[in-house]
Amino acid sequence: MNLHRMLAVAWKEWREVVRDRLFFTMAFILPLMLMGVLGWGLSLDVENIPFVVVDHDNTPLSRDYIGHYTDSRYFRFRGYLADEHRIDPLLADSKVRLAIVIPPRFQERLLAGTPAPVQALIDGVFPFRAQTLKGYVAAINAAFSRNLLVKHLARSRGLPRTAAEAMVQPVRLETRYLYNQAIRSDWSMAPALIMLVLMVTPPFLTALGVVRERESGSIYNIYASTITKGEFIIGKLAPYAAISCFNILTLWIVAMQVFGAPFKGNAPFFYAASVVYVICTAGIGLLVSIWVRTQMAAVLLTMVITFIPAMLYSGMLVPIQSLSPEARLEAHLFPPLYYLRLTWGTFLKGLGPEALWRDVAILALYATLLWGIGWWRFTKRPGR
């Protein structure tokens, strides 16, 4: 291979990227836009749930019960209603997601030692949010009931509160969260979005870079020249790979500084593994450029084979273990699964090459296969 010819092709491609506003935007601005739009919009936290209350008892105990909701960061109190008939319109219009109905004689029943039912009406349009909200309500209800029982035992038997708590709850569960101690979805979503953006943008750039020349007819200059296909492929795609390697750093900084995701791992290892991933995904763009003849077809095909696997088969939204056996097998056929392990492992768990080298090796194998097939299928003969 002639280094001078490769550098000439790379310099020509770089000048086209800088001169073309659309390509410049796709190369440098689009990754940041995707990171911002998806990072702020794709949150799995169920917080600030608007709710209303119908309190037919209006006693200190009923107000204390509602206080457990209003003091929680998971709920946002929207006021009291006079009766249940006003709940349905609010739930139907999505103005509230939860309604609590406290029946009459609530305090009287509790002081008499009899059960006091409370009704919780939950908007179930979005099942994940509804199930999470149901868990919040059950936890608050259990905490309120346990507190009442502790007070009753302490008062009736003259026990200190700690002894009464031990009698009410002989088996005490202490939960400790590892790695993401704040249980914030943006801490896990920000590293995952690095995987998603680097899965989408390098193939877009590499595929459009080659297809654009074919669609405009300028590729015939390459067909007629003495440059080899290896020199053309490396020189053509090297600027896009370099741009993506630069974007690794910008996305890394955005994940930590904008979304607050902690980085606990080995920085040089993470960057080196990300470069391998970029080379792998750029190989996908090379294959797309061989299969299609127009830029529109390149955009559509690249979107299908990159965005969908990265969203659905990487483990970002749905755990791999929750998929069907066929879907799990399919997930292991796509590179995003392995790079997501790398991002979560380095960002949140502080893992290094000793634990993640297999994922890097698999990505390197993918890159070798994709670029090998691309080199084999690329030809300087027009019409093939």
MOLIN-V807650 format. One record per residue. RES is the residue in one letter. PHI is phi in radians with two decimals (999 if undefined). Layout:
res->RES phi->PHI
res->RES phi->PHI
This chain:
res->M phi->999
res->N phi->-1.70
res->L phi->-1.10
res->H phi->-1.10
res->R phi->-1.20
res->M phi->-1.08
res->L phi->-1.15
res->A phi->-1.13
res->V phi->-1.14
res->A phi->-1.11
res->W phi->-1.13
res->K phi->-1.06
res->E phi->-1.19
res->W phi->-1.08
res->R phi->-1.11
res->E phi->-1.18
res->V phi->-1.11
res->V phi->-1.18
res->R phi->-1.34
res->D phi->-1.49
res->R phi->-1.10
res->L phi->-1.13
res->F phi->-1.18
res->F phi->-1.08
res->T phi->-1.12
res->M phi->-1.12
res->A phi->-1.33
res->F phi->-2.00
res->I phi->-1.64
res->L phi->-1.00
res->P phi->-1.02
res->L phi->-1.20
res->M phi->-1.11
res->L phi->-1.07
res->M phi->-1.10
res->G phi->-1.25
res->V phi->-1.11
res->L phi->-1.29
res->G phi->-1.15
res->W phi->-1.46
res->G phi->-1.66
res->L phi->-1.80
res->S phi->-1.90
res->L phi->-1.76
res->D phi->-1.31
res->V phi->-1.83
res->E phi->-2.40
res->N phi->0.93
res->I phi->-1.28
res->P phi->-1.25
res->F phi->-2.53
res->V phi->-2.19
res->V phi->-2.32
res->V phi->-1.97
res->D phi->-1.90
res->H phi->-1.46
res->D phi->-1.69
res->N phi->0.90
res->T phi->-2.14
res->P phi->-0.99
res->L phi->-1.20
res->S phi->-1.18
res->R phi->-1.21
res->D phi->-1.14
res->Y phi->-1.10
res->I phi->-1.17
res->G phi->-1.07
res->H phi->-1.13
res->Y phi->-1.42
res->T phi->-1.19
res->D phi->-1.48
res->S phi->-1.62
res->R phi->-1.30
res->Y phi->-1.47
res->F phi->-2.21
res->R phi->-2.24
res->F phi->-1.26
res->R phi->-1.93
res->G phi->2.01
res->Y phi->-1.70
res->L phi->-2.01
res->A phi->-1.31
res->D phi->-2.68
res->E phi->-1.20
res->H phi->-1.14
res->R phi->-1.58
res->I phi->-1.33
res->D phi->-0.97
res->P phi->-1.07
res->L phi->-1.19
res->L phi->-1.19
res->A phi->-1.14
res->D phi->-1.51
res->S phi->1.06
res->K phi->-1.33
res->V phi->-2.33
res->R phi->-1.96
res->L phi->-2.59
res->A phi->-2.32
res->I phi->-1.89
res->V phi->-2.05
res->I phi->-1.79
res->P phi->-1.35
res->P phi->-1.12
res->R phi->1.10
res->F phi->-1.09
res->Q phi->-1.17
res->E phi->-1.07
res->R phi->-1.16
res->L phi->-1.14
res->L phi->-1.19
res->A phi->-1.48
res->G phi->1.44
res->T phi->-1.90
res->P phi->-1.09
res->A phi->-2.17
res->P phi->-1.24
res->V phi->-2.25
res->Q phi->-1.73
res->A phi->-2.14
res->L phi->-1.82
res->I phi->-2.04
res->D phi->-1.24
res->G phi->-1.78
res->V phi->-1.07
res->F phi->-1.84
res->P phi->-1.02
res->F phi->-1.07
res->R phi->-1.16
res->A phi->-1.14
res->Q phi->-1.16
res->T phi->-1.13
res->L phi->-1.12
res->K phi->-1.06
res->G phi->-1.13
res->Y phi->-1.06
res->V phi->-1.09
res->A phi->-1.10
res->A phi->-1.17
res->I phi->-1.14
res->N phi->-1.11
res->A phi->-1.15
res->A phi->-1.13
res->F phi->-1.14
res->S phi->-1.13
res->R phi->-1.13
res->N phi->-1.13
res->L phi->-1.10
res->L phi->-1.16
res->V phi->-1.09
res->K phi->-1.09
res->H phi->-1.15
res->L phi->-1.16
res->A phi->-1.10
res->R phi->-1.36
res->S phi->-1.34
res->R phi->-1.91
res->G phi->1.14
res->L phi->-1.66
res->P phi->-1.18
res->R phi->-1.06
res->T phi->-1.11
res->A phi->-1.19
res->A phi->-1.14
res->E phi->-1.12
res->A phi->-1.16
res->M phi->-1.25
res->V phi->-1.24
res->Q phi->-2.26
res->P phi->-1.14
res->V phi->-1.78
res->R phi->-1.86
res->L phi->-1.69
res->E phi->-1.99
res->T phi->-1.77
res->R phi->-2.22
res->Y phi->-1.58
res->L phi->-1.75
res->Y phi->1.28
res->N phi->-1.91
res->Q phi->-1.14
res->A phi->-1.44
res->I phi->0.93
res->R phi->-1.84
res->S phi->-1.19
res->D phi->-1.21
res->W phi->-1.19
res->S phi->-1.62
res->M phi->-1.27
res->A phi->-1.08
res->P phi->-1.10
res->A phi->-1.14
res->L phi->-1.23
res->I phi->-1.04
res->M phi->-1.02
res->L phi->-1.15
res->V phi->-1.14
res->L phi->-1.30
res->M phi->-1.44
res->V phi->-1.68
res->T phi->-1.25
res->P phi->-1.03
res->P phi->-1.08
res->F phi->-1.01
res->L phi->-1.14
res->T phi->-1.19
res->A phi->-1.14
res->L phi->-1.18
res->G phi->-1.08
res->V phi->-1.40
res->V phi->-1.14
res->R phi->-1.05
res->E phi->-1.17
res->R phi->-1.19
res->E phi->-1.23
res->S phi->-1.43
res->G phi->1.60
res->S phi->-1.24
res->I phi->-1.20
res->Y phi->-1.13
res->N phi->-1.13
res->I phi->-1.24
res->Y phi->-1.02
res->A phi->-1.51
res->S phi->-1.51
res->T phi->-1.58
res->I phi->-1.18
res->T phi->-1.42
res->K phi->-1.19
res->G phi->-1.14
res->E phi->-1.12
res->F phi->-1.17
res->I phi->-1.10
res->I phi->-1.16
res->G phi->-1.15
res->K phi->-1.24
res->L phi->-1.71
res->A phi->-1.03
res->P phi->-1.06
res->Y phi->-1.21
res->A phi->-1.14
res->A phi->-1.15
res->I phi->-1.08
res->S phi->-1.15
res->C phi->-1.15
res->F phi->-1.17
res->N phi->-1.15
res->I phi->-0.99
res->L phi->-1.15
res->T phi->-1.15
res->L phi->-1.16
res->W phi->-1.05
res->I phi->-1.15
res->V phi->-1.08
res->A phi->-1.04
res->M phi->-1.48
res->Q phi->-1.48
res->V phi->-1.56
res->F phi->-1.70
res->G phi->1.28
res->A phi->-1.19
res->P phi->-1.33
res->F phi->-1.95
res->K phi->-1.97
res->G phi->-1.69
res->N phi->-1.58
res->A phi->-1.10
res->P phi->-1.04
res->F phi->-1.12
res->F phi->-1.08
res->Y phi->-1.17
res->A phi->-1.10
res->A phi->-1.13
res->S phi->-1.18
res->V phi->-1.11
res->V phi->-1.06
res->Y phi->-1.12
res->V phi->-1.11
res->I phi->-1.07
res->C phi->-1.11
res->T phi->-1.24
res->A phi->-1.12
res->G phi->-1.12
res->I phi->-1.09
res->G phi->-1.09
res->L phi->-1.09
res->L phi->-1.12
res->V phi->-1.08
res->S phi->-1.13
res->I phi->-1.41
res->W phi->-1.40
res->V phi->-1.94
res->R phi->-2.10
res->T phi->-2.19
res->Q phi->-1.18
res->M phi->-1.11
res->A phi->-1.13
res->A phi->-1.12
res->V phi->-1.10
res->L phi->-1.13
res->L phi->-1.16
res->T phi->-1.09
res->M phi->-1.06
res->V phi->-1.15
res->I phi->-1.56
res->T phi->-2.05
res->F phi->-1.17
res->I phi->-1.14
res->P phi->-1.06
res->A phi->-1.16
res->M phi->-1.41
res->L phi->-1.80
res->Y phi->-2.08
res->S phi->-1.80
res->G phi->1.68
res->M phi->-1.21
res->L phi->-1.83
res->V phi->-2.11
res->P phi->-1.00
res->I phi->-1.04
res->Q phi->-1.16
res->S phi->-1.49
res->L phi->-1.39
res->S phi->-1.21
res->P phi->-0.97
res->E phi->-1.15
res->A phi->-1.20
res->R phi->-1.12
res->L phi->-1.10
res->E phi->-1.12
res->A phi->-1.09
res->H phi->-1.32
res->L phi->-1.60
res->F phi->-1.98
res->P phi->-1.09
res->P phi->-0.99
res->L phi->-1.01
res->Y phi->-1.33
res->Y phi->-1.28
res->L phi->-1.14
res->R phi->-1.04
res->L phi->-1.15
res->T phi->-1.16
res->W phi->-1.14
res->G phi->-1.15
res->T phi->-1.41
res->F phi->-1.21
res->L phi->-1.70
res->K phi->-1.83
res->G phi->1.24
res->L phi->-1.35
res->G phi->-2.16
res->P phi->-1.10
res->E phi->-1.12
res->A phi->-1.79
res->L phi->-2.02
res->W phi->-1.14
res->R phi->-1.13
res->D phi->-1.14
res->V phi->-1.13
res->A phi->-1.11
res->I phi->-1.17
res->L phi->-1.12
res->A phi->-1.12
res->L phi->-1.14
res->Y phi->-1.01
res->A phi->-1.06
res->T phi->-1.10
res->L phi->-1.15
res->L phi->-1.14
res->W phi->-1.23
res->G phi->-1.15
res->I phi->-1.15
res->G phi->-1.09
res->W phi->-1.13
res->W phi->-1.21
res->R phi->-1.44
res->F phi->-1.27
res->T phi->-2.40
res->K phi->-1.56
res->R phi->-1.63
res->P phi->-1.18
res->G phi->1.52
res->R phi->-1.94
